[in-house]
Amino acid sequence: MTIKEKLLEATSILEKHGIDNASYDAKELLMYVLNISNTDLLLNSNKTIEDLAATQYDECIKRRANHEPLQHITGIAYFYGREFLVNEHVLIPRYDTENLCYKLLELIEENDRVLDMCTGSGCIIETLFLESKCSKKAGDTVAVDISKEALEVAKNNAARLGIDAIEFINSDLFEELNDDFVKFFDVIVSNPPYIRTSVIEELDKEVKLHDPFIALDGKEDGLLFYRKITRDCRSFLKEGGYLAYEIGHDQAADVSKIMIDNGFSDIKVYKDLSGFDRVVIGKYIH
């Protein structure tokens, strides 16, 4: 069987199993197995696929047909034009989350200290470290997650990107941050769990079966972590510092009120490219 014929066969299998963008996923997995570029794939499409590669490809297609995310199979997701390692311990970086980075890049000033709460893969804080004017001094940029496994992913991503100045802290929100961090940060950013528990079962199989539940579950009303982070971050955020969140499309009013009730002002809500509310940013004023 030629490479082209194998690709068509795999695409048909994925289509029959209800996989969106079946042709794209089939091609991405084939390039992954063969370790070739899109150009190489086109140039070699009429060559016979080797038996070992065909077997490996069949296994990848089987996993994708069972709705395992493409990124979990390849171990790679793309965010802000860079490759990030991902696995079952972290949320797969989403394109919508880039909106949070875009807005913060407009706010972060020279030598600002930045904290990323619930860092997951590290895609947000590492993008901000590389793209913004934030402090490059060791320890001035901090990433926190309750999951040790997630922090290992974030650390590996930082190493791949040549970043050695971010401090990674295993903590249940702010619990393990010591007194050295009191009134330390100019910006605190978070993409916390915000899906209502009752809604998780309704999500796509790729999400509900493969993303870590702990990174999805925002409890009964989806707002638990916004309340906790907004309340407790005040001890660590400087006067006039910014708190920035990614939010669910229907949470702008609730999250804005939580921030106002905790001493934040100049609240701004930003939409994503689909027109949904996606980012809320406020300034802390005592």
Sequence and secondary structure as in RCSB ss.txt:
>XXXX:A:sequence
MTIKEKLLEATSILEKHGIDNASYDAKELLMYVLNISNTDLLLNSNKTIEDLAATQYDECIKRRANHEPLQHITG
IAYFYGREFLVNEHVLIPRYDTENLCYKLLELIEENDRVLDMCTGSGCIIETLFLESKCSKKAGDTVAVDISKEA
LEVAKNNAARLGIDAIEFINSDLFEELNDDFVKFFDVIVSNPPYIRTSVIEELDKEVKLHDPFIALDGKEDGLLF
YRKITRDCRSFLKEGGYLAYEIGHDQAADVSKIMIDNGFSDIKVYKDLSGFDRVVIGKYIH
>XXXX:A:secstr
 BHHHHHHHHHHHHHHTT TTHHHHHHHHHHHHHT  HHHHHHTTTSB  HHHHHHHHHHHHHHHTT  HHHHHS
EEEETTEEEE  TTS    GGGHHHHHHHHHH  TT  EEEES TTSHHHHHHHHHS    STTSEEEEES HHH
HHHHHHHHHHTT   EEEEE STTTT  GGGTT EEEEEE    B HHHHTTS HHHHTTS HHHHB  TTS HH
HHHHHHHGGGTEEEEEEEEEE  TT HHHHHHHHHHTTEEEEEEEE TTS EEEEEEEE  
